[in-house]
Every structure is written in structure tokens, then in C-alpha cells.
Amino acid sequence: MIKIYTDYTFLNKKYRRQIFPLLLDLHFLKDNTLLEYFELVDNISESDVVVFPINYVQFLSHRKELNNLLLLSKKNDKPIWLYTGGDYGLTTYIANSYVFRLGGFDSKLDKKTFIMPSFINDPYFTHLKAEFKPIKKEEKPSIGFVGHAQSGILKYIKEYINFLKYTINRTFKFILADKQSFYPSSIKRAYYLDKLRKSEFVNTEFMMCKQYRDGVKTEEDKIKSAQIFYNNIYNNAYTFCLRGVGNFSVRFYETLATGRIPILIDTDCRLPLENIIDWSKHCVIINKNDSLEEQILSFHNKLSNLEFVKLQELNRELWLNFLRRDSYYKLIYQEFIKYD
């Protein structure tokens, strides 16, 4: 059992959307499975770890409470867990701290940074009117994609203007986030997808939109859009995945949850639980310096018909047993117990 001390004044509806994800399960949802591994305690001397209750960027605006937890953790020699959310995340330099974040650049992250999966709902319970069933192997890999992908000079200018706004806001500390180079993700997606669509060695089913989620606004349209999105993943063995504004892909986890195979463009990504999961066995990780088509075909052709079906089953199990929020934090528990 890992005993957690935090500032309980933030555990209310006002801060629910900013809360450290594990605290959502322990305090609000009372997840019985995770309560077997973690316990909230009132006395810091009884705790094993101090957890910053909300997203670190928001917590910085509560200096008194933040400094109080820092002082208590130092005085009682307790490690700190903190969560830095959002597309970019924020690197921290707090001694004896472990940082949980969605993305970042592997070459710049230290060993005490833990990448979290994007915690999504099970698509078979929410959007897919079907049960999980693997796709049989065909000679040509079938690749799907539905999402924001657009090329052209006007799109490039628009994305660069948005990047300049981010840079200015970051420079003057209107937003707190890590520095990041310009990366026009929608244009990059269009470039890679166009190359695949022209290939005679793969089958593609691409729906390229000019806006995120095709700009849908009503709840009814959002539901329809999500169904189209997940049906595309379900109907194709592979799904193309590339980072968005931040250096991570939610689609990557949505593909695994559906029990299909992600094709991930490696943009110096760090994936969750890399010391436990051999990601090269679960997805096609594309080295940008080599041929996109050749890397996909090499991965596909190495798999027997039975292995191809089994991989999809394993990817579905991987999401269920490693990448859901409850599963992920059980594994985090095991990792930290090793340190004792």
C-alpha cells in the first residue's frame, strides 16, 4: 500500500478537471481496485509520497499552498508526485520529485518523468456497435485515418501564426509551458498520408479534414463524428498516428483500445511504461530517415497469419491491462514499491 498525503482543500468540484488523475479515482470515484494499492492519509508522517493535488501549472498560482507542501515534503523527507498536463507540459526542477505528463521529447526528459497514456473510454462501450474481432491478414496492409490533415501555403501560414502566438505568450509568461520548435502537424500528416495513398503496395482508407474533428459543434454531430472515427480504426488493421500540438498522439491509444495496430511516426516520443512494454512488438514505429512504405511492409510481412491476428488481440489486452487509468496506476504502484 502506498500512502498519499495531499492538500485536501483542492479535492472538490471546482478543481475536478485539473486534479491529479490518480486522486480522481481515489477521492471522487472511490475506485475499489486502486484503493487496494493506494490510501489517502491525513498525517504526512504516515505517508509514503506527497502528491500535488492539481495540475502543476494551475498549482503555481496557489503559492502559499504549494510552498507549504514543498516545506512539509522536505521536512519529512517525502518524495513528491506532480502532474503537468496540457499539450506541451512544463518541465519542473523540484528536488525529489516525479513528474507525470502526457508528452514531451524523450531526449530531454529525465528518468523521473513518467509518460501517462491519454486516458480514454473503451470505444466498444461508447461508439462501436460491435464486439472486438481481429482482422485477418491480407497481402496488402490496410491503413486507416480520419482526422485533421491539410496541406498548402495558406495552412502553413495559419499554423505558423498560431505558433508565434504561443511563443509570444510563453515568452511573456502568459502561459507556462515547455519551449517547442515549430511543427505543423496537420501539414505533416497530409504529407505522409499522400505518400501512402499513392503507394500500390498498401490499401488506404483516409478521410482528411480541414479542422480538428471536422469542426463539429453539436453533441449529435460529435457522436456521429466519433462513430465514423472509430469505425475507420475498427475496419482497418493499421491506423496512421502522428503527434498533434503536443508531442504525443491520442489516436495511438484509441487504436490500441480498438485492438488494432498503430503506425507511429517517431518524433522523439517517449511512450508509457517503456521499461515494461516492448513497444516495437505492438506497433510500427517509423524512423523518419527511412522509407515509410518499406518500414510498414517489413513489419507486416514478418508476421504470419496467426501472429497478425494474435497481435491485435495482444494490443487490445495491452490497453485493458496497462493503459487504462486503473491499470496504469497499478503498474506505477509496482514500480515505486521496487524503490523501497
Secondary structure by P-SEA (a helix, b strand, c coil): cbbbbccccccccccccccaaaaaaacccccaaaaacbbbbccccccccccccccccccccaaaaaaaaaaaaaaabbbbbbbbbccbbbbbbcccbbbbbcccccccccccbbbbcccccccccccccccbbbbccccbbbbbbbccccccaaaaaaaaaaaaaaaaaaaacccccccccccaaaaaaaaaaaaaaaccccccbbbbbcccccccccaaaaaaaaaaaaaaaaaccbbbbbbccccccaaaaaaaaacccccccccccccccccccccccccccccccccaaaaaaaaaaaccaaaaaaaaaaaaaaaaccccaaaaaaaaaaaaaaac
